[in-house]
């Protein structure tokens, strides 16, 4: 098995571009690939999937435990030749900005992964030797094996690469030139989705064409080939028989693949629906999952689809169990404000979502309903609705902090709130949700 993590000294080093370029180069070798992104990220895995045949998941050590991360990794790597993991932020950046817990380092430690550091070489030269040497030695089990220089010229790369390798003892795995090949733009929730970037596939191929001569792929493969001894796969017994509808369209797409796989492993049948295009929920829908996304970009279409808004409202008021996260929670409000206009939504709650000046209640959170349900999640939104409609069913706390507040709702045995959940790491909550779905089904049999 070949596996390695691509990490960096800091965010903005170009890890996503380097990751997809290496995935394409490895694909051209005929390898069966899987990829991962550490941390709470919906966007980057979409870019990984732009490489033909790549299967991708998330790995998060705050929103799930070590055994769950090992299981997701081992199961996803089954029957694959190579796994590439893109680390979030800087390698050691973990909880609260003051800990390595739940960092990329933490994931690499648990999975015993070799680590390659992607270095943005613009504006630095020999000083990188000192930075990288101390970085690699900061923790004894960091397992940093080498580095790639990004956004540099051929002349500077070869001179710098050899010098830094000599000073640090790390392997120099080549470089990627600064290029217009892949343009990955940003918006307020991070990168623009791959589905919105029409040129991304050609850009990846172009970048790989150039990198074929500058990346030392054979040396990466040799340094990162190891005995596959991570055979930890959780045994999950199917115990449910119910259909749940998951919203998947341009407005709502922020969902973790491994979470949907957990629903299916437990026996749930998933049917995908669109709040943009479908007229109503299916008659046999016994649970509804509305993930986050960018509803603010599609407020006119969502609002004008009155039949679907009415269908959602009717079913929820009749007891339909729902999970609605962030953008999905906004859809359940009375309206979303955009360009000084209020666009009607489902109207389950009376809030009016509107854009704020910055991120609101940002970061990892733990949610406790006081009745035995404790879940870890992640809050990342620029829209808010005012405290009177925010909900108060959960005590929300920040990790490594005394800060706490009330937020979110229990909704018909489900959940509605701004924090994104990670169902793959909340087995007990998922089971309780599916029980509620079956109860709703039994109460509404013809």
C-alpha positions as CSV (number, residue, x, y, z in Angstrom):
1,X,0.0,0.0,0.0
2,X,1.2,3.5,-0.9
3,X,-0.1,6.2,1.4
4,X,1.0,9.6,2.5
5,X,-0.3,13.0,3.7
6,X,0.3,16.3,2.0
7,X,0.5,19.0,4.7
8,X,2.0,22.5,5.0
9,X,3.5,25.0,7.3
10,X,0.4,27.1,7.0
11,X,-2.9,27.6,5.1
12,X,-2.7,29.0,1.6
13,X,0.3,27.0,0.5
14,X,-1.4,25.4,-2.4
15,X,-2.1,21.9,-0.9
16,X,-5.3,21.3,-2.9
17,X,-3.6,22.1,-6.2
18,X,-0.6,19.9,-5.4
19,X,-2.9,17.1,-4.2
20,X,-5.0,16.9,-7.3
21,X,-1.9,17.2,-9.5
22,X,-0.3,14.2,-7.7
23,X,-3.5,12.2,-7.8
24,X,-3.6,12.7,-11.6
25,X,0.0,11.6,-11.9
26,X,-0.6,8.5,-9.8
27,X,-3.8,7.8,-11.8
28,X,-1.7,7.8,-15.0
29,X,0.5,5.1,-13.4
30,X,-2.6,2.9,-13.4
31,X,-3.0,2.9,-9.6
32,X,-6.4,2.5,-7.9
33,X,-6.7,5.7,-5.8
34,X,-8.6,6.9,-2.8
35,X,-8.2,10.3,-1.2
36,X,-9.1,12.1,2.0
37,X,-9.2,15.6,3.5
38,X,-8.6,16.1,7.2
39,X,-11.0,18.3,9.2
40,X,-14.4,19.7,8.4
41,X,-14.2,20.4,4.7
42,X,-16.8,19.9,2.0
43,X,-15.1,21.8,-0.8
44,X,-11.7,20.2,-1.3
45,X,-13.0,16.6,-1.6
46,X,-15.0,17.9,-4.6
47,X,-11.7,18.8,-6.3
48,X,-10.2,15.4,-5.6
49,X,-13.2,13.8,-7.3
50,X,-12.3,15.7,-10.5
51,X,-9.5,13.2,-11.0
52,X,-11.1,10.2,-12.7
53,X,-11.7,7.2,-10.5
54,X,-10.8,8.9,-7.2
55,X,-12.9,8.0,-4.2
56,X,-12.7,10.5,-1.4
57,X,-13.7,10.9,2.3
58,X,-13.1,13.1,5.3
59,X,-11.1,12.3,8.4
60,X,-11.8,14.3,11.6
61,X,-10.5,13.5,15.1
62,X,-12.7,16.0,16.8
63,X,-16.0,15.1,15.3
64,X,-15.2,11.4,15.5
65,X,-13.0,9.1,17.6
66,X,-9.8,7.4,16.7
67,X,-11.5,4.1,16.0
68,X,-14.0,5.7,13.6
69,X,-11.1,7.4,11.7
70,X,-9.2,4.2,11.5
71,X,-12.3,2.4,10.2
72,X,-13.2,5.0,7.6
73,X,-9.6,5.0,6.4
74,X,-9.2,1.2,6.3
75,X,-12.5,0.5,4.6
76,X,-11.9,3.3,2.0
77,X,-8.4,1.9,1.3
78,X,-9.7,-1.6,0.8
79,X,-8.9,-2.8,-2.7
80,X,-7.0,0.4,-3.5
81,X,-3.3,0.8,-4.4
82,X,-2.7,4.3,-3.1
83,X,-4.2,6.8,-0.6
84,X,-3.4,10.5,-0.7
85,X,-4.5,12.6,2.3
86,X,-4.7,16.3,2.1
87,X,-4.1,17.9,5.5
88,X,-6.1,21.0,6.7
89,X,-4.4,24.3,7.7
90,X,-0.8,24.0,9.0
91,X,0.4,20.5,10.1
92,X,0.2,21.1,13.8
93,X,-2.8,23.5,13.8
94,X,-5.5,21.9,16.1
95,X,-8.2,22.8,18.5
96,X,-8.5,26.4,19.5
97,X,-5.3,27.4,17.8
98,X,-3.4,26.3,20.9
99,X,-3.3,22.5,20.6
100,X,-2.3,19.8,18.1
101,X,-5.4,17.8,19.0
102,X,-7.5,17.1,15.9
103,X,-4.8,18.6,13.7
104,X,-3.4,17.0,10.5
105,X,-0.5,15.8,12.6
106,X,-2.9,14.1,14.9
107,X,-4.5,12.2,12.0
108,X,-1.1,11.3,10.6
109,X,-0.1,10.0,14.0
110,X,-3.2,7.8,14.4
111,X,-2.8,6.4,10.9
112,X,1.0,6.2,11.0
113,X,1.3,8.1,7.7
114,X,4.4,9.4,6.0
115,X,4.1,13.2,5.6
116,X,5.2,15.4,2.7
117,X,5.3,19.1,3.4
118,X,4.1,21.4,0.6
119,X,6.1,24.7,0.8
120,X,5.0,27.9,-0.8
121,X,8.4,29.1,-1.9
122,X,7.4,32.6,-2.9
123,X,9.3,35.2,-0.8
124,X,11.5,32.7,1.1
125,X,14.7,30.8,0.2
126,X,17.4,29.4,2.5
127,X,15.4,30.5,5.6
128,X,13.1,27.6,4.7
129,X,15.8,25.2,5.9
130,X,15.6,26.5,9.5
131,X,11.8,26.6,9.5
132,X,11.4,23.1,8.0
133,X,14.1,21.5,10.2
134,X,12.4,22.8,13.4
135,X,9.0,21.8,12.0
136,X,10.1,18.2,11.4
137,X,11.7,17.9,14.9
138,X,8.8,19.6,16.8
139,X,7.3,16.2,17.5
140,X,9.4,13.0,17.5
141,X,6.6,11.0,15.8
142,X,5.8,13.6,13.1
143,X,7.1,11.2,10.4
144,X,7.8,14.0,7.9
145,X,9.8,12.3,5.1
146,X,10.2,15.1,2.6
147,X,9.0,18.3,0.9
148,X,7.7,19.7,-2.4
149,X,8.4,23.3,-3.4
150,X,5.3,25.0,-4.8
151,X,5.0,28.2,-6.8
152,X,8.6,28.5,-7.8
153,X,10.8,28.6,-10.9
154,X,12.9,25.7,-12.2
155,X,16.3,27.4,-11.4
156,X,15.3,28.4,-7.9
157,X,13.7,25.1,-7.1
158,X,16.7,22.9,-7.9
159,X,19.1,25.1,-6.0
160,X,16.8,25.5,-3.0
161,X,15.6,21.9,-3.0
162,X,19.2,20.5,-2.8
163,X,20.2,23.1,-0.1
164,X,17.2,22.5,2.1
165,X,17.5,18.7,1.8
166,X,21.1,19.0,2.8
167,X,20.4,21.0,5.9
168,X,17.3,19.1,7.1
169,X,18.0,15.6,6.1
170,X,14.5,15.4,4.4
171,X,13.9,14.2,0.9
172,X,13.4,16.7,-1.9
173,X,10.5,15.4,-4.0
174,X,10.6,18.1,-6.7
175,X,8.6,21.2,-7.4
176,X,5.6,22.7,-9.1
177,X,5.9,25.9,-11.1
178,X,3.7,28.8,-10.5
179,X,1.1,28.4,-13.2
180,X,-2.3,29.5,-14.5
181,X,-3.2,25.9,-15.1
182,X,-5.5,25.5,-12.1
183,X,-7.5,28.5,-10.8
184,X,-9.2,27.7,-7.5
185,X,-11.1,30.8,-6.4
186,X,-12.5,31.6,-3.0
187,X,-15.8,32.9,-1.6
188,X,-17.0,33.5,2.0
189,X,-17.2,29.8,2.9
190,X,-13.8,28.9,1.4
191,X,-13.1,27.7,-2.1
192,X,-15.5,27.9,-4.9
193,X,-16.9,24.4,-5.5
194,X,-15.4,22.2,-8.2
195,X,-18.8,21.8,-9.8
196,X,-18.8,25.6,-10.5
197,X,-15.3,25.5,-12.1
198,X,-15.8,24.4,-15.6
199,X,-12.1,24.4,-16.4
200,X,-10.9,22.4,-13.4
201,X,-10.5,19.0,-15.1
202,X,-8.5,20.4,-17.9
203,X,-6.5,22.5,-15.5
204,X,-5.6,19.4,-13.4
205,X,-4.5,17.6,-16.6
206,X,-2.4,20.6,-17.7
207,X,-0.8,20.9,-14.3
208,X,0.0,17.2,-14.2
209,X,1.5,17.4,-17.7
210,X,4.0,20.0,-16.5
211,X,4.6,18.3,-13.1
212,X,5.4,15.0,-14.8
213,X,8.9,16.4,-15.4
214,X,9.3,18.2,-12.1
215,X,7.8,15.9,-9.4
216,X,9.9,12.9,-8.4
217,X,7.0,10.5,-8.3
218,X,9.1,7.3,-8.1
219,X,10.9,8.6,-5.1
220,X,7.5,9.5,-3.4
221,X,6.2,6.1,-4.1
222,X,9.3,4.4,-2.7
223,X,9.4,6.5,0.4
224,X,5.7,6.1,1.1
225,X,5.2,2.4,0.3
226,X,4.7,0.4,3.5
227,X,3.0,-2.6,4.9
228,X,-0.7,-2.1,5.2
229,X,-1.4,-3.0,8.9
230,X,-4.4,-0.9,9.4
231,X,-7.2,-3.5,9.1
232,X,-9.5,-1.9,11.6
233,X,-13.0,-1.9,10.2
234,X,-16.1,-1.5,12.5
235,X,-18.7,-4.1,12.2
236,X,-22.1,-2.4,11.7
237,X,-25.2,-4.4,11.8
238,X,-28.2,-3.4,9.8
239,X,-31.1,-2.7,12.1
240,X,-33.4,-0.4,10.2
241,X,-35.7,-0.5,7.2
242,X,-36.8,3.0,6.2
243,X,-36.4,5.5,3.4
244,X,-34.8,8.9,4.1
245,X,-34.6,11.7,1.6
246,X,-31.3,13.6,1.3
247,X,-31.3,17.0,-0.4
248,X,-28.6,17.2,-3.1
249,X,-28.6,20.0,-5.6
250,X,-26.7,23.2,-6.3
251,X,-28.0,24.9,-3.2
252,X,-27.4,22.1,-0.7
253,X,-24.3,19.9,-1.2
254,X,-22.3,20.1,2.0
255,X,-22.6,16.5,3.1
256,X,-19.9,14.0,4.2
257,X,-19.9,10.9,2.1
258,X,-19.0,8.6,5.0
259,X,-22.0,9.9,6.9
260,X,-24.4,8.8,4.1
261,X,-22.6,5.5,3.9
262,X,-23.3,5.0,7.7
263,X,-27.1,5.6,7.1
264,X,-27.0,2.9,4.4
265,X,-24.9,0.5,6.5
266,X,-27.6,0.8,9.2
267,X,-30.2,-0.2,6.7
268,X,-31.7,3.1,5.5
269,X,-32.6,3.5,1.9
270,X,-31.5,6.9,0.5
271,X,-33.3,8.8,-2.2
272,X,-31.9,12.1,-3.3
273,X,-34.2,15.1,-3.8
274,X,-33.9,18.7,-4.9
275,X,-35.4,21.7,-3.2
276,X,-34.7,23.6,-6.4
277,X,-36.4,21.4,-9.0
278,X,-38.7,18.8,-7.4
279,X,-42.3,19.8,-6.8
280,X,-42.7,17.9,-3.5
281,X,-41.2,15.3,-1.2
282,X,-41.8,11.6,-2.2
283,X,-44.8,10.0,-0.6
284,X,-42.6,7.3,1.0
285,X,-40.2,9.8,2.5
286,X,-40.0,9.0,6.2
287,X,-37.0,11.2,7.1
288,X,-35.4,14.3,5.6
289,X,-31.7,15.4,5.6
290,X,-31.1,19.0,4.4
291,X,-27.4,19.6,4.5
292,X,-25.6,22.9,4.3
293,X,-24.6,24.7,1.2
294,X,-25.1,28.0,-0.6
295,X,-28.9,28.6,-0.4
296,X,-28.2,32.4,-0.6
297,X,-27.0,31.9,-4.2
298,X,-30.3,30.4,-5.1
299,X,-32.8,32.3,-3.1
300,X,-35.0,33.2,-6.0
301,X,-35.3,29.6,-7.3
302,X,-35.9,28.2,-3.8
303,X,-38.5,30.8,-3.0
304,X,-40.3,30.5,-6.3
305,X,-40.6,26.7,-5.8
306,X,-43.7,27.2,-3.6
307,X,-45.0,23.6,-4.0
308,X,-41.8,22.2,-2.5
309,X,-41.7,24.8,0.3
310,X,-45.3,23.8,1.2
311,X,-44.5,20.1,1.0
312,X,-41.6,20.4,3.4
313,X,-43.6,22.5,5.8
314,X,-46.6,20.2,5.7
315,X,-44.5,17.0,6.3
316,X,-42.5,18.6,9.1
317,X,-45.6,19.8,10.8
318,X,-47.0,16.3,10.6
319,X,-44.0,15.0,12.4
320,X,-41.4,14.1,9.7
321,X,-38.0,13.7,11.4
322,X,-35.5,16.2,10.0
323,X,-31.8,16.9,10.1
324,X,-31.2,20.5,8.8
325,X,-27.7,21.9,9.1
326,X,-26.6,25.5,8.5
327,X,-27.9,26.3,5.0
328,X,-30.6,23.7,5.5
329,X,-31.5,25.4,8.8
330,X,-31.7,28.7,6.8
331,X,-34.2,27.0,4.5
332,X,-36.5,26.2,7.4
333,X,-36.7,29.9,8.4
334,X,-39.4,32.3,7.3
335,X,-37.1,34.0,4.8
336,X,-33.5,34.7,3.6
337,X,-32.5,38.2,2.8
338,X,-30.4,38.9,-0.2
339,X,-29.9,42.2,-2.1
340,X,-32.2,43.9,0.5
341,X,-35.0,41.6,-0.4
342,X,-36.7,38.9,1.7
343,X,-37.2,35.6,-0.1
344,X,-39.8,33.3,1.5
345,X,-38.5,29.9,2.7
346,X,-40.3,26.9,4.4
347,X,-41.4,28.9,7.4
348,X,-40.9,26.3,10.1
349,X,-39.2,28.9,12.2
350,X,-39.8,32.7,12.2
351,X,-36.2,33.8,11.5
352,X,-35.0,36.0,8.7
353,X,-31.5,34.9,7.7
354,X,-29.3,37.7,6.5
355,X,-25.6,38.2,5.9
356,X,-23.3,39.4,8.7
357,X,-20.0,41.2,8.5
358,X,-18.0,38.1,9.3
359,X,-18.0,34.5,10.5
360,X,-20.5,33.8,13.3
361,X,-19.7,31.5,16.2
362,X,-17.0,30.0,14.1
363,X,-15.2,26.7,14.8
364,X,-15.6,23.3,16.4
365,X,-18.4,22.9,18.9
366,X,-19.9,20.3,21.2
367,X,-23.7,20.1,21.4
368,X,-25.4,18.6,24.5
369,X,-29.2,18.3,24.7
370,X,-29.1,17.4,28.4
371,X,-30.9,14.1,27.7
372,X,-27.9,12.0,26.8
373,X,-27.2,13.1,23.3
374,X,-23.8,14.7,22.9
375,X,-22.4,15.5,19.5
376,X,-19.4,17.3,18.1
377,X,-19.8,19.5,15.1
378,X,-18.4,22.5,13.3
379,X,-19.9,26.0,12.8
380,X,-19.0,28.0,9.7
381,X,-21.4,30.6,8.5
382,X,-21.7,34.2,7.5
383,X,-25.5,34.4,7.9
384,X,-27.5,34.7,11.1
385,X,-31.1,34.9,12.2
386,X,-31.1,36.6,15.6
387,X,-31.1,34.9,19.0
388,X,-34.9,34.7,19.3
389,X,-35.0,32.1,16.4
390,X,-31.6,30.4,17.0
391,X,-33.0,27.7,19.2
392,X,-32.1,26.7,22.7
393,X,-32.4,22.9,22.9
394,X,-28.6,22.3,23.0
395,X,-25.9,23.6,25.3
396,X,-23.1,24.5,22.8
397,X,-19.5,24.7,24.1
398,X,-16.2,25.5,22.4
399,X,-13.4,23.0,23.0
400,X,-10.5,24.1,25.3
401,X,-12.7,27.1,26.3
402,X,-15.2,28.1,28.9
403,X,-17.4,29.8,26.3
404,X,-20.9,28.3,25.9
405,X,-24.4,29.3,24.8
406,X,-27.8,27.8,23.9
407,X,-28.5,27.0,20.3
408,X,-30.3,24.7,17.8
409,X,-33.5,22.6,18.0
410,X,-34.5,19.0,18.4
411,X,-36.8,18.6,15.4
412,X,-39.1,15.5,15.4
413,X,-36.3,13.3,16.7
414,X,-33.8,15.0,14.5
415,X,-31.8,18.3,14.6
416,X,-32.0,21.8,13.2
417,X,-29.3,24.4,13.7
418,X,-26.4,26.3,12.3
419,X,-23.6,23.9,13.5
420,X,-22.8,21.2,10.9
421,X,-22.9,17.7,12.4
422,X,-20.8,14.8,11.4
423,X,-23.2,11.8,11.5
424,X,-20.4,9.4,10.8
425,X,-19.0,10.2,14.3
426,X,-22.5,10.3,16.0
427,X,-23.6,6.7,15.8
428,X,-26.0,7.0,18.7
429,X,-27.7,10.1,17.3
430,X,-28.0,8.5,13.8
431,X,-29.7,5.4,15.4
432,X,-32.1,7.6,17.3
433,X,-32.9,9.6,14.2
434,X,-33.6,6.4,12.2
435,X,-35.8,5.1,15.1
436,X,-37.8,8.3,14.8
437,X,-38.1,7.8,11.1
438,X,-39.5,4.3,11.6
439,X,-41.9,5.5,14.2
440,X,-43.1,8.2,11.8
441,X,-43.5,5.6,9.1
442,X,-45.5,3.3,11.3
443,X,-47.8,6.1,12.5
444,X,-48.5,7.1,8.9
445,X,-49.2,3.8,7.3
446,X,-52.1,3.8,4.8
